[in-house]
Amino acid sequence: MPAGRHFLQIPGPTNVPDRVLRAIDRPTIDHRGPEFQALGQEVLSGIRRIFRTREPVVIYPASGTGAWEAALVNTLSPGDRVVMYESGHFASLWNRLARRLGLEVDLIPGDWRRGAEAPAIHERLVADREHRIKAVCVVHNETSTGATTRVPLVRKALDDAGHPALLLVDTISSLASIDYRHDEWGVDVTVGGSQKGLMLPPGLSFNAVSRKALAAGKDARLPRSYWDWGEMLGPNDKGFFPYTPATNLLYGLREAIAMLEEEGLENVFARHDRHAEATRRAAAAWGLEVLCAVPEEYSSSLTALMMPAGHDADRLRDAILERFDMSLGMGLGRLAGKVFRIGHLGDFNDLTLMGTLSGVEMGLGLAGVPHRKGGAQAAMDYLASCARPAAAKAA
Ligand SMILES: *Cc1c(COP(=O)(O)O)cnc(C)c1O
Protein backbone atom coordinates (compact mmCIF):
# COMPACT_ATOMS: atom_id res chain seq x y z
CA MET A 1 0.00 0.00 0.00
CA PRO A 2 1.33 3.47 -0.87
CA ALA A 3 1.90 5.80 2.09
CA GLY A 4 -0.63 8.56 2.77
CA ARG A 5 -4.29 8.64 1.96
CA HIS A 6 -5.65 7.54 -1.37
CA PHE A 7 -7.17 10.46 -3.27
CA LEU A 8 -10.69 9.29 -4.12
CA GLN A 9 -11.64 12.04 -6.55
CA ILE A 10 -14.38 10.22 -8.39
CA PRO A 11 -17.81 11.87 -8.18
CA GLY A 12 -19.05 9.25 -5.78
CA PRO A 13 -18.48 7.33 -3.69
CA THR A 14 -16.69 10.24 -2.03
CA ASN A 15 -14.21 10.48 0.82
CA VAL A 16 -15.86 9.57 4.12
CA PRO A 17 -14.80 11.99 6.88
CA ASP A 18 -13.23 10.54 10.03
CA ARG A 19 -16.13 11.81 12.11
CA VAL A 20 -18.55 9.76 10.06
CA LEU A 21 -16.30 6.69 10.11
CA ARG A 22 -16.08 6.91 13.91
CA ALA A 23 -19.82 7.35 14.21
CA ILE A 24 -20.37 4.16 12.20
CA ASP A 25 -17.84 2.23 14.29
CA ARG A 26 -20.25 1.39 17.10
CA PRO A 27 -22.08 -1.75 18.19
CA THR A 28 -25.14 -2.61 16.14
CA ILE A 29 -28.22 -2.36 18.33
CA ASP A 30 -31.69 -3.89 18.48
CA HIS A 31 -33.59 -2.16 15.71
CA ARG A 32 -36.85 -2.66 17.61
CA GLY A 33 -35.58 -1.14 20.85
CA PRO A 34 -35.78 2.34 22.39
CA GLU A 35 -32.17 3.32 21.61
CA PHE A 36 -32.81 2.69 17.92
CA GLN A 37 -36.07 4.59 18.06
CA ALA A 38 -34.27 7.78 19.10
CA LEU A 39 -31.78 7.34 16.27
CA GLY A 40 -34.54 6.62 13.77
CA GLN A 41 -36.52 9.69 14.76
CA GLU A 42 -33.45 11.86 14.62
CA VAL A 43 -32.33 10.81 11.13
CA LEU A 44 -35.84 10.73 9.68
CA SER A 45 -36.43 14.33 10.73
CA GLY A 46 -32.86 15.49 10.01
CA ILE A 47 -32.84 14.21 6.45
CA ARG A 48 -35.95 16.26 5.69
CA ARG A 49 -33.98 19.41 6.40
CA ILE A 50 -31.34 18.31 3.90
CA PHE A 51 -33.99 17.76 1.21
CA ARG A 52 -35.64 21.01 2.34
CA THR A 53 -38.97 19.37 2.80
CA ARG A 54 -41.64 18.98 5.44
CA GLU A 55 -42.87 15.86 3.68
CA PRO A 56 -41.74 12.33 4.56
CA VAL A 57 -38.38 11.03 3.37
CA VAL A 58 -38.15 7.25 3.03
CA ILE A 59 -34.72 5.74 3.73
CA TYR A 60 -33.84 2.46 2.01
CA PRO A 61 -30.91 0.15 2.71
CA ALA A 62 -30.06 0.22 -1.00
CA SER A 63 -27.90 1.91 -3.61
CA GLY A 64 -29.35 4.84 -5.52
CA THR A 65 -30.68 2.53 -8.22
CA GLY A 66 -33.07 1.03 -5.68
CA ALA A 67 -34.48 4.46 -4.90
CA TRP A 68 -34.94 5.11 -8.64
CA GLU A 69 -37.05 1.97 -8.82
CA ALA A 70 -38.94 2.89 -5.66
CA ALA A 71 -39.88 6.30 -7.08
CA LEU A 72 -41.46 4.64 -10.13
CA VAL A 73 -43.16 1.61 -8.61
CA ASN A 74 -44.80 3.68 -5.88
CA THR A 75 -46.42 6.14 -8.27
CA LEU A 76 -47.08 4.50 -11.65
CA SER A 77 -48.98 1.68 -13.38
CA PRO A 78 -47.99 -0.69 -16.19
CA GLY A 79 -48.08 1.08 -19.57
CA ASP A 80 -48.08 4.58 -18.07
CA ARG A 81 -46.34 7.18 -20.21
CA VAL A 82 -43.29 8.88 -18.71
CA VAL A 83 -41.21 11.71 -20.19
CA MET A 84 -37.48 11.56 -19.54
CA TYR A 85 -34.66 13.70 -20.88
CA GLU A 86 -31.44 12.04 -21.96
CA SER A 87 -29.00 14.34 -20.17
CA GLY A 88 -26.34 11.61 -19.98
CA HIS A 89 -25.54 8.11 -18.81
CA PHE A 90 -27.54 8.18 -15.58
CA ALA A 91 -30.66 9.50 -17.29
CA SER A 92 -30.25 6.66 -19.83
CA LEU A 93 -30.01 4.09 -17.06
CA TRP A 94 -33.11 5.42 -15.30
CA ASN A 95 -34.91 5.22 -18.65
CA ARG A 96 -33.80 1.59 -19.10
CA LEU A 97 -35.00 0.72 -15.62
CA ALA A 98 -38.38 2.35 -16.31
CA ARG A 99 -38.80 0.40 -19.56
CA ARG A 100 -37.98 -2.86 -17.84
CA LEU A 101 -40.72 -2.12 -15.32
CA GLY A 102 -43.22 -1.87 -18.18
CA LEU A 103 -43.49 1.91 -18.48
CA GLU A 104 -43.75 3.62 -21.85
CA VAL A 105 -40.88 6.09 -21.87
CA ASP A 106 -40.67 9.06 -24.19
CA LEU A 107 -36.93 9.75 -23.93
CA ILE A 108 -36.12 13.21 -25.28
CA PRO A 109 -32.69 12.92 -26.92
CA GLY A 110 -29.92 15.12 -25.54
CA ASP A 111 -26.33 15.85 -26.54
CA TRP A 112 -24.88 14.96 -23.10
CA ARG A 113 -23.51 18.48 -22.72
CA ARG A 114 -26.38 20.18 -20.88
CA GLY A 115 -29.15 19.53 -18.40
CA ALA A 116 -32.72 18.64 -19.32
CA GLU A 117 -34.19 21.35 -21.55
CA ALA A 118 -37.45 22.67 -20.15
CA PRO A 119 -38.82 23.90 -23.53
CA ALA A 120 -38.56 20.38 -25.00
CA ILE A 121 -40.43 18.97 -22.00
CA HIS A 122 -43.02 21.74 -22.23
CA GLU A 123 -43.63 20.83 -25.89
CA ARG A 124 -44.33 17.16 -25.01
CA LEU A 125 -46.71 18.16 -22.23
CA VAL A 126 -48.68 20.64 -24.32
CA ALA A 127 -49.13 18.04 -27.06
CA ASP A 128 -50.50 15.57 -24.51
CA ARG A 129 -54.07 16.93 -24.32
CA GLU A 130 -55.46 13.75 -22.82
CA HIS A 131 -52.92 13.79 -20.00
CA ARG A 132 -51.61 10.33 -20.74
CA ILE A 133 -48.17 11.35 -19.45
CA LYS A 134 -48.08 10.49 -15.77
CA ALA A 135 -44.59 11.59 -14.82
CA VAL A 136 -41.63 13.71 -15.93
CA CYS A 137 -38.26 12.42 -14.72
CA VAL A 138 -35.06 14.47 -14.77
CA VAL A 139 -31.59 14.15 -13.27
CA HIS A 140 -30.64 17.27 -11.29
CA ASN A 141 -26.90 16.71 -11.52
CA GLU A 142 -25.87 14.42 -14.37
CA THR A 143 -22.81 12.77 -12.89
CA SER A 144 -21.60 11.49 -16.26
CA THR A 145 -21.35 14.97 -17.79
CA GLY A 146 -21.09 17.55 -15.01
CA ALA A 147 -24.20 19.38 -16.21
CA THR A 148 -27.15 20.29 -14.01
CA THR A 149 -30.83 20.62 -14.82
CA ARG A 150 -32.55 23.80 -13.74
CA VAL A 151 -35.36 22.07 -11.88
CA PRO A 152 -37.47 25.23 -11.32
CA LEU A 153 -37.66 25.66 -15.11
CA VAL A 154 -38.90 22.08 -15.50
CA ARG A 155 -41.50 22.75 -12.79
CA LYS A 156 -42.54 25.86 -14.69
CA ALA A 157 -42.86 23.83 -17.91
CA LEU A 158 -45.37 21.56 -16.15
CA ASP A 159 -47.25 24.50 -14.65
CA ASP A 160 -47.34 26.53 -17.88
CA ALA A 161 -48.71 23.49 -19.71
CA GLY A 162 -51.31 23.04 -16.97
CA HIS A 163 -50.26 19.40 -16.90
CA PRO A 164 -50.90 17.21 -13.85
CA ALA A 165 -47.94 14.80 -14.36
CA LEU A 166 -45.73 14.10 -11.37
CA LEU A 167 -42.22 15.57 -11.29
CA LEU A 168 -39.53 13.07 -10.27
CA VAL A 169 -35.96 14.28 -9.76
CA ASP A 170 -32.71 12.36 -9.22
CA THR A 171 -30.44 14.28 -6.81
CA ILE A 172 -28.08 11.40 -6.05
CA SER A 173 -24.97 13.45 -6.83
CA SER A 174 -26.29 16.89 -5.90
CA LEU A 175 -28.02 16.45 -2.56
CA ALA A 176 -25.99 18.27 0.12
CA SER A 177 -23.55 19.70 -2.42
CA ILE A 178 -25.69 21.79 -4.80
CA ASP A 179 -28.67 23.93 -3.76
CA TYR A 180 -31.85 21.84 -3.94
CA ARG A 181 -35.35 22.48 -2.55
CA HIS A 182 -37.89 19.67 -2.69
CA ASP A 183 -40.88 21.65 -1.38
CA GLU A 184 -40.18 25.08 -2.84
CA TRP A 185 -39.51 23.66 -6.31
CA GLY A 186 -42.68 21.57 -6.27
CA VAL A 187 -41.00 18.22 -6.80
CA ASP A 188 -43.11 15.11 -6.18
CA VAL A 189 -40.41 12.51 -5.64
CA THR A 190 -36.77 13.34 -5.02
CA VAL A 191 -34.32 10.46 -5.23
CA GLY A 192 -31.10 10.66 -3.21
CA GLY A 193 -28.15 8.46 -2.29
CA SER A 194 -25.72 8.28 0.62
CA GLN A 195 -22.32 8.03 -1.05
CA LYS A 196 -21.92 11.40 -2.73
CA GLY A 197 -22.65 14.77 -1.14
CA LEU A 198 -23.78 13.13 2.08
CA MET A 199 -20.23 11.81 2.63
CA LEU A 200 -21.39 8.34 3.71
CA PRO A 201 -20.33 4.97 2.39
CA PRO A 202 -22.63 3.49 -0.28
CA GLY A 203 -25.69 1.66 1.00
CA LEU A 204 -28.47 4.14 1.78
CA SER A 205 -30.84 5.83 -0.62
CA PHE A 206 -33.85 8.08 -0.29
CA ASN A 207 -37.23 9.08 -1.65
CA ALA A 208 -38.62 12.45 -0.54
CA VAL A 209 -42.34 12.17 -1.22
CA SER A 210 -44.92 14.91 -1.83
CA ARG A 211 -48.55 14.59 -0.82
CA LYS A 212 -49.48 14.40 -4.49
CA ALA A 213 -47.06 11.50 -5.04
CA LEU A 214 -48.48 9.67 -2.03
CA ALA A 215 -51.98 10.14 -3.40
CA ALA A 216 -50.89 8.85 -6.84
CA GLY A 217 -49.52 5.81 -5.05
CA LYS A 218 -52.99 4.78 -3.95
CA ASP A 219 -53.91 3.91 -7.56
CA ALA A 220 -50.45 2.88 -8.80
CA ARG A 221 -50.46 -0.73 -9.98
CA LEU A 222 -46.82 -1.57 -10.69
CA PRO A 223 -46.01 -4.46 -8.33
CA ARG A 224 -44.22 -3.29 -5.20
CA SER A 225 -43.37 -4.86 -1.90
CA TYR A 226 -39.87 -4.14 -0.61
CA TRP A 227 -40.06 -0.58 -1.97
CA ASP A 228 -43.60 0.15 -0.80
CA TRP A 229 -43.76 3.58 0.85
CA GLY A 230 -46.89 2.50 2.69
CA GLU A 231 -44.97 -0.25 4.48
CA MET A 232 -42.31 2.26 5.52
CA LEU A 233 -44.33 5.26 6.58
CA GLY A 234 -46.30 3.49 9.31
CA PRO A 235 -43.29 2.31 11.36
CA ASN A 236 -41.29 5.45 10.39
CA ASP A 237 -43.85 7.54 12.26
CA LYS A 238 -42.41 6.16 15.48
CA GLY A 239 -38.79 6.01 14.30
CA PHE A 240 -38.84 2.34 13.25
CA PHE A 241 -38.51 0.43 9.99
CA PRO A 242 -40.56 -2.47 8.60
CA TYR A 243 -37.42 -4.57 8.06
CA THR A 244 -33.87 -4.47 9.36
CA PRO A 245 -32.45 -1.02 8.61
CA ALA A 246 -28.75 -0.35 7.89
CA THR A 247 -28.26 0.67 11.51
CA ASN A 248 -24.59 1.58 11.34
CA LEU A 249 -25.05 3.67 8.22
CA LEU A 250 -27.79 5.52 10.08
CA TYR A 251 -25.25 6.37 12.81
CA GLY A 252 -23.15 7.76 10.00
CA LEU A 253 -26.09 9.66 8.54
CA ARG A 254 -26.80 11.29 11.90
CA GLU A 255 -23.18 12.48 12.05
CA ALA A 256 -23.16 13.65 8.42
CA ILE A 257 -26.31 15.71 8.96
CA ALA A 258 -24.72 17.26 12.07
CA MET A 259 -21.59 18.18 10.09
CA LEU A 260 -23.59 19.70 7.24
CA GLU A 261 -25.67 21.75 9.66
CA GLU A 262 -22.66 22.91 11.67
CA GLU A 263 -21.17 24.28 8.46
CA GLY A 264 -24.58 25.47 7.25
CA LEU A 265 -26.05 24.19 4.01
CA GLU A 266 -25.59 27.57 2.29
CA ASN A 267 -21.89 27.47 3.12
CA VAL A 268 -21.63 23.88 1.94
CA PHE A 269 -23.09 24.91 -1.42
CA ALA A 270 -20.83 27.98 -1.64
CA ARG A 271 -17.79 25.79 -0.91
CA HIS A 272 -18.70 23.46 -3.75
CA ASP A 273 -19.35 26.38 -6.13
CA ARG A 274 -15.94 27.79 -5.32
CA HIS A 275 -14.08 24.54 -5.87
CA ALA A 276 -15.90 23.97 -9.15
CA GLU A 277 -14.91 27.46 -10.35
CA ALA A 278 -11.28 26.85 -9.37
CA THR A 279 -11.34 23.56 -11.30
CA ARG A 280 -12.72 25.25 -14.41
CA ARG A 281 -10.02 27.90 -14.18
CA ALA A 282 -7.41 25.15 -14.05
CA ALA A 283 -9.00 23.52 -17.11
CA ALA A 284 -8.99 26.80 -19.02
CA ALA A 285 -5.31 27.29 -18.24
CA TRP A 286 -4.50 23.74 -19.37
CA GLY A 287 -6.47 24.35 -22.54
CA LEU A 288 -8.88 21.47 -21.87
CA GLU A 289 -12.54 21.94 -22.67
CA VAL A 290 -15.24 21.51 -20.03
CA LEU A 291 -17.83 19.03 -21.33
CA CYS A 292 -20.82 21.02 -20.03
CA ALA A 293 -21.60 23.56 -22.75
CA VAL A 294 -23.98 25.79 -20.77
CA PRO A 295 -22.30 27.94 -18.08
CA GLU A 296 -25.56 28.34 -16.11
CA GLU A 297 -25.63 24.56 -15.83
CA TYR A 298 -22.07 23.88 -14.68
CA SER A 299 -22.06 21.30 -11.91
CA SER A 300 -20.51 22.23 -8.59
CA SER A 301 -19.95 18.63 -7.53
CA LEU A 302 -17.86 17.44 -10.46
CA THR A 303 -16.22 18.67 -13.65
CA ALA A 304 -15.92 16.50 -16.76
CA LEU A 305 -13.03 17.48 -19.04
CA MET A 306 -12.68 16.51 -22.69
CA MET A 307 -9.47 14.90 -23.91
CA PRO A 308 -7.71 16.32 -26.96
CA ALA A 309 -8.54 14.23 -30.06
CA GLY A 310 -6.54 11.02 -30.26
CA HIS A 311 -5.80 10.85 -26.54
CA ASP A 312 -7.41 8.28 -24.29
CA ALA A 313 -8.80 9.45 -20.96
CA ASP A 314 -8.36 6.03 -19.41
CA ARG A 315 -4.64 6.00 -20.16
CA LEU A 316 -4.37 9.31 -18.34
CA ARG A 317 -6.42 8.03 -15.40
CA ASP A 318 -4.32 4.86 -15.20
CA ALA A 319 -1.09 6.88 -15.17
CA ILE A 320 -2.43 9.13 -12.39
CA LEU A 321 -3.60 6.17 -10.31
CA GLU A 322 -0.31 4.36 -10.65
CA ARG A 323 1.91 7.34 -10.02
CA PHE A 324 -0.07 9.44 -7.53
CA ASP A 325 -2.57 7.00 -6.02
CA MET A 326 -5.51 9.12 -7.12
CA SER A 327 -8.75 7.83 -8.65
CA LEU A 328 -10.53 10.05 -11.17
CA GLY A 329 -13.92 9.35 -12.74
CA MET A 330 -13.98 7.55 -16.08
CA GLY A 331 -16.04 8.50 -19.12
CA LEU A 332 -19.34 6.59 -18.96
CA GLY A 333 -21.36 5.18 -21.85
CA ARG A 334 -20.74 7.04 -25.08
CA LEU A 335 -18.15 9.22 -23.31
CA ALA A 336 -15.86 6.26 -22.50
CA GLY A 337 -12.24 7.21 -23.12
CA LYS A 338 -13.24 10.71 -24.24
CA VAL A 339 -13.59 12.49 -20.91
CA PHE A 340 -12.33 12.19 -17.38
CA ARG A 341 -14.23 13.49 -14.41
CA ILE A 342 -12.86 15.30 -11.39
CA GLY A 343 -15.07 14.86 -8.33
CA HIS A 344 -14.94 17.86 -5.98
CA LEU A 345 -17.80 17.07 -3.66
CA GLY A 346 -18.35 15.98 -0.12
CA ASP A 347 -15.60 16.22 2.50
CA PHE A 348 -13.40 18.58 0.58
CA ASN A 349 -11.30 21.69 1.18
CA ASP A 350 -8.99 24.00 -0.73
CA LEU A 351 -5.94 21.82 -0.28
CA THR A 352 -7.78 18.62 -1.19
CA LEU A 353 -8.65 20.38 -4.41
CA MET A 354 -5.07 21.54 -4.93
CA GLY A 355 -3.74 18.03 -4.35
CA THR A 356 -6.25 16.79 -6.91
CA LEU A 357 -5.48 19.43 -9.54
CA SER A 358 -1.73 19.03 -9.04
CA GLY A 359 -2.10 15.30 -9.63
CA VAL A 360 -4.05 15.97 -12.82
CA GLU A 361 -1.50 18.47 -14.08
CA MET A 362 1.45 16.16 -13.40
CA GLY A 363 -0.49 13.28 -14.96
CA LEU A 364 -1.20 15.25 -18.14
CA GLY A 365 2.54 15.75 -18.48
CA LEU A 366 3.46 12.13 -17.76
CA ALA A 367 0.83 10.74 -20.13
CA GLY A 368 1.96 13.06 -22.91
CA VAL A 369 -1.41 14.82 -23.22
CA PRO A 370 -1.01 18.16 -25.00
CA HIS A 371 -1.74 20.94 -22.53
CA ARG A 372 -0.34 24.17 -21.16
CA LYS A 373 1.14 24.27 -17.69
CA GLY A 374 -0.27 26.58 -15.04
CA GLY A 375 -3.71 25.11 -14.33
CA ALA A 376 -2.90 24.39 -10.69
CA GLN A 377 -1.46 27.90 -10.41
CA ALA A 378 -4.63 29.43 -11.85
CA ALA A 379 -6.71 27.52 -9.32
CA MET A 380 -4.46 28.65 -6.47
CA ASP A 381 -4.68 32.26 -7.58
CA TYR A 382 -8.45 32.02 -7.58
CA LEU A 383 -8.69 30.23 -4.21
CA ALA A 384 -6.29 32.66 -2.55
CA SER A 385 -8.07 35.72 -3.91
CA CYS A 386 -11.60 34.66 -3.13
CA ALA A 387 -12.55 34.35 0.51
CA ARG A 388 -13.99 31.22 2.04
CA PRO A 389 -17.63 31.47 3.15
CA ALA A 390 -17.87 33.22 6.53
CA ALA A 391 -19.34 30.51 8.73
CA ALA A 392 -16.97 27.90 7.36
CA LYS A 393 -14.12 30.15 8.40
CA ALA A 394 -15.47 30.46 11.93
CA ALA A 395 -15.97 26.70 12.32
C1 LIG B 1 -24.39 7.52 -8.61
C2 LIG B 1 -25.63 7.89 -9.33
C3 LIG B 1 -26.67 6.98 -9.55
C4 LIG B 1 -26.57 5.51 -9.22
O1 LIG B 1 -26.53 5.29 -7.88
P1 LIG B 1 -26.05 3.85 -7.35
O2 LIG B 1 -25.89 4.12 -5.89
O3 LIG B 1 -24.77 3.53 -8.06
O4 LIG B 1 -27.12 2.89 -7.63
C5 LIG B 1 -27.81 7.45 -10.16
N1 LIG B 1 -27.95 8.72 -10.55
C6 LIG B 1 -26.95 9.62 -10.39
C7 LIG B 1 -27.15 11.02 -10.85
C8 LIG B 1 -25.77 9.23 -9.78
O5 LIG B 1 -24.78 10.11 -9.62
The ligand as a Tripos MOL2 file, in Angstrom:
@<TRIPOS>MOLECULE
LIG
   15    15     1     0     0
SMALL
NO_CHARGES

@<TRIPOS>ATOM
      1 C1        -24.3930    7.5160   -8.6120 C.3       1 LIG1
      2 C2        -25.6300    7.8940   -9.3330 C.ar      1 LIG1
      3 C3        -26.6700    6.9840   -9.5490 C.ar      1 LIG1
      4 C4        -26.5670    5.5140   -9.2170 C.3       1 LIG1
      5 O1        -26.5290    5.2870   -7.8840 O.3       1 LIG1
      6 P1        -26.0530    3.8490   -7.3490 P.3       1 LIG1
      7 O2        -25.8900    4.1200   -5.8920 O.co2     1 LIG1
      8 O3        -24.7730    3.5300   -8.0630 O.co2     1 LIG1
      9 O4        -27.1170    2.8890   -7.6340 O.co2     1 LIG1
     10 C5        -27.8130    7.4480  -10.1570 C.ar      1 LIG1
     11 N1        -27.9460    8.7220  -10.5520 N.ar      1 LIG1
     12 C6        -26.9530    9.6220  -10.3860 C.ar      1 LIG1
     13 C7        -27.1500   11.0160  -10.8530 C.3       1 LIG1
     14 C8        -25.7700    9.2260   -9.7810 C.ar      1 LIG1
     15 O5        -24.7800   10.1120   -9.6240 O.3       1 LIG1
@<TRIPOS>BOND
     1     1     2 1
     2     2     3 ar
     3     2    14 ar
     4     3     4 1
     5     3    10 ar
     6     4     5 1
     7     5     6 1
     8     6     7 2
     9     6     8 1
    10     6     9 1
    11    10    11 ar
    12    11    12 ar
    13    12    13 1
    14    12    14 ar
    15    14    15 1
@<TRIPOS>SUBSTRUCTURE
     1 LIG1         1 GROUP 0 **** ****
